[in-house]
Amino acid sequence: MLQDFNHDGPNVLKDPSGLATPPEKFLFLEEVMEILEPFKLKQVILEGQEAGLDPAYPAVTVALHRRFGCNNVLLTNGYHMPDLTHTDKVEFGIKALTDSINIDYTGKSNKAVLENLVKTYQMGKKIIVESVLIPEYMDIDEIERIAKFVAGIDRNIPFMILPYFKSGDNPWRRPTPSDMEQAAEAARHHLTTVYHFSGEEKLEWEVKSLFPFGFGEIQPYQTRSSVSLLNLPKDRRELIAV
């Protein structure tokens, strides 16, 4: 809940205090498939450290389609796009539309990101756009500019507004529920489908870690560290060659 994100309390998400625990091992693709085999997968979201940069990304999506017939969703910053032949939906994280703000925040121009968003839409892929509201930085006006740009492609593209969480020594504050409501209202001037955190959301599904086995259920408000990474070395990629 956003109220827990903004105030002290027993369930508040604490600011990061250090680095995440490094992975204990790397998995071969066939190991991942074996872990997933007992489950009836409907959708797989490929994310974390820009999943599309992994040379094995196309092979992973092929394997998921062949084995499970699931929907493959790529979460990406949009700078470099992989082979999307076996990707069903792409979720673009747009930091800012104003290039000077994007350069200040990321050190890079957003030109390639915006071009890739348009190209991916023209390919016929399903698209979602998400942006993070950072008060007094990527503020409500910037969120509306992003929404207006997306509407110029297709006003029916879903747009998700996420709240900023404290990271490192950055000076920005977290948005309040009121901030989020105002940003969503501004985006709705241009787009038909806008999602945002209002502070009333509930955890609807049980979440479990499949690797390492028995790592346990993820509870609401619990901070977790990455425990594994998928890596497919060059000498193993031919295992699922198209």
C-alpha positions in Angstrom: 0.0 0.0 0.0 1.2 3.5 -0.7 0.5 4.6 2.8 3.0 2.0 4.0 5.5 3.3 1.5 5.3 6.8 2.9 5.1 6.4 6.7 6.9 4.5 9.5 5.2 1.3 10.6 5.7 -2.4 11.1 5.0 -3.2 7.5 6.8 -0.3 5.8 9.2 -1.1 2.9 12.6 0.0 4.2 15.1 1.9 2.0 17.9 -0.3 0.7 20.8 -0.6 3.1 23.3 -2.4 0.9 23.9 -4.6 -2.1 21.7 -7.6 -2.9 23.0 -11.1 -2.3 24.9 -12.4 -5.4 23.5 -15.5 -7.1 24.7 -18.8 -5.7 24.9 -20.5 -9.1 23.9 -20.1 -12.7 21.3 -22.2 -14.4 21.5 -23.8 -17.9 18.3 -23.5 -19.9 17.4 -27.2 -19.6 17.6 -26.8 -15.8 15.2 -23.9 -15.9 12.8 -26.0 -18.1 13.0 -28.9 -15.6 12.2 -26.6 -12.7 9.2 -25.2 -14.5 8.0 -28.5 -15.9 5.5 -29.3 -13.1 3.6 -26.0 -13.6 1.0 -24.9 -16.1 2.4 -21.6 -17.1 0.1 -19.1 -18.7 2.4 -16.1 -18.7 6.2 -15.6 -18.2 7.7 -12.1 -17.6 11.3 -11.9 -18.6 12.9 -9.1 -16.6 15.9 -8.2 -14.4 19.1 -6.6 -15.5 17.6 -6.1 -19.0 16.7 -9.6 -20.0 16.7 -8.8 -23.7 20.5 -8.3 -23.7 21.1 -11.9 -22.8 22.3 -13.6 -26.0 20.1 -16.6 -25.0 16.9 -14.5 -24.9 15.6 -15.8 -28.3 16.3 -19.4 -27.3 14.6 -19.0 -24.0 11.4 -17.6 -25.5 11.4 -20.4 -28.1 11.7 -23.0 -25.4 8.9 -21.5 -23.3 6.5 -21.3 -26.3 7.3 -24.9 -27.4 7.2 -26.4 -23.9 4.3 -24.5 -22.3 2.5 -22.4 -25.0 2.6 -19.5 -22.6 2.5 -15.8 -23.3 6.1 -14.4 -23.1 6.3 -10.8 -21.9 9.5 -8.8 -22.1 10.1 -6.0 -19.6 12.6 -3.6 -21.1 14.1 -0.1 -21.0 13.8 -0.1 -24.8 17.4 0.8 -25.7 18.3 -2.5 -27.4 15.7 -4.9 -28.6 16.2 -8.6 -29.0 14.6 -11.0 -31.5 10.9 -10.7 -30.6 9.7 -13.6 -32.8 8.6 -15.6 -29.7 7.7 -12.6 -27.5 4.0 -11.9 -27.2 4.0 -8.6 -25.3 6.6 -5.9 -24.6 6.4 -3.7 -21.6 8.5 -0.5 -22.1 9.8 1.5 -19.2 9.8 5.1 -20.4 11.8 7.2 -17.9 11.0 10.6 -19.5 9.9 12.1 -22.8 11.9 15.3 -22.4 15.3 14.2 -23.6 17.3 16.6 -21.3 15.6 15.0 -18.3 16.3 11.5 -19.6 19.9 12.3 -20.2 20.2 13.8 -16.7 18.7 10.7 -15.2 20.2 7.9 -17.3 23.2 9.6 -19.0 21.7 8.7 -22.4 19.3 10.1 -25.0 15.8 8.6 -25.2 15.7 8.7 -29.0 16.4 5.0 -29.5 13.8 4.1 -26.8 11.1 6.1 -28.5 12.0 4.8 -31.9 11.9 1.2 -30.7 8.6 1.7 -29.0 7.1 2.8 -32.4 8.8 0.0 -34.3 7.6 -2.6 -31.9 4.0 -1.3 -32.2 4.3 -1.4 -36.0 5.4 -5.1 -35.7 2.0 -5.8 -34.3 3.3 -6.7 -30.8 1.1 -6.0 -27.8 2.6 -3.2 -25.8 2.4 -1.7 -22.3 4.2 1.4 -21.3 5.2 2.1 -17.7 6.7 5.2 -16.1 7.8 6.1 -12.6 6.4 9.2 -10.9 9.2 11.0 -9.1 7.9 14.2 -7.5 9.7 17.4 -8.5 11.7 15.5 -11.1 9.7 13.1 -13.4 6.6 15.0 -12.1 3.0 15.0 -13.2 3.7 17.2 -16.2 6.3 14.8 -17.5 4.0 11.9 -17.0 1.4 13.7 -19.1 3.9 14.4 -21.8 4.8 10.6 -21.9 1.0 9.8 -22.1 0.5 12.3 -24.9 3.4 10.7 -26.9 2.0 7.2 -26.4 -1.4 8.4 -27.5 0.1 9.6 -30.7 1.0 6.0 -31.4 -2.3 4.5 -30.2 -4.4 5.9 -27.4 -5.5 2.4 -26.4 -2.0 1.3 -25.4 -2.2 0.6 -21.6 -0.1 3.0 -19.5 1.0 2.1 -15.9 2.2 4.7 -13.4 4.5 3.4 -10.7 5.6 5.1 -7.5 9.3 6.0 -7.0 11.1 4.1 -4.3 14.2 5.4 -2.6 17.4 4.3 -4.3 21.0 5.1 -3.2 21.6 8.7 -2.3 19.0 10.1 -4.6 17.3 13.1 -3.0 13.7 12.6 -4.3 10.8 11.7 -2.1 8.2 9.0 -2.7 4.9 10.1 -4.2 1.8 10.2 -2.0 -1.5 8.6 -3.0 -2.7 12.1 -4.0 0.3 12.6 -6.3 -0.5 9.3 -8.0 -4.1 10.1 -8.5 -3.2 13.5 -10.1 -0.7 11.9 -12.4 -3.2 9.2 -13.5 -5.9 11.9 -14.1 -3.4 13.8 -16.3 -2.6 10.7 -18.3 -6.3 9.9 -18.8 -6.6 13.2 -20.8 -4.8 11.3 -23.6 -5.1 7.5 -23.0 -8.0 5.2 -22.5 -6.4 2.7 -20.1 -4.3 4.1 -17.2 -3.2 2.1 -14.2 -1.7 3.4 -11.0 -1.2 2.6 -7.4 -3.9 4.2 -5.3 -3.0 2.8 -2.0 -5.8 0.3 -1.8 -4.3 -2.6 -3.7 -4.2 -6.0 -2.1 -1.9 -9.0 -2.8 -4.2 -11.3 -4.7 -2.0 -14.2 -5.6 0.4 -16.4 -3.6 4.0 -15.9 -4.7 6.6 -18.5 -4.3 10.2 -19.0 -5.3 10.9 -22.0 -7.5 14.7 -21.8 -7.2 16.2 -22.5 -4.8 13.5 -25.0 -4.1 11.8 -24.4 -0.8 13.0 -20.8 -0.5 9.6 -20.0 0.7 6.5 -17.9 0.1 7.0 -14.2 -0.6 5.0 -12.3 2.0 3.5 -8.8 1.4 6.0 -5.9 2.4 8.9 -8.3 2.5 12.1 -7.2 0.9 13.8 -9.9 -1.2 17.2 -10.2 -2.8 18.0 -11.9 -6.1 19.0 -15.5 -5.5 19.7 -16.7 -9.1 20.4 -15.7 -12.6 19.7 -17.5 -15.9 22.8 -17.9 -18.0 23.1 -20.0 -21.2 26.7 -20.3 -22.2 27.6 -20.3 -25.9 28.4 -24.0 -25.9 24.9 -24.9 -24.7 22.7 -22.7 -26.9 22.5 -25.3 -29.7 20.4 -27.4 -27.3 17.3 -25.5 -28.3 18.2 -24.2 -31.7 15.3 -23.2 -33.8 
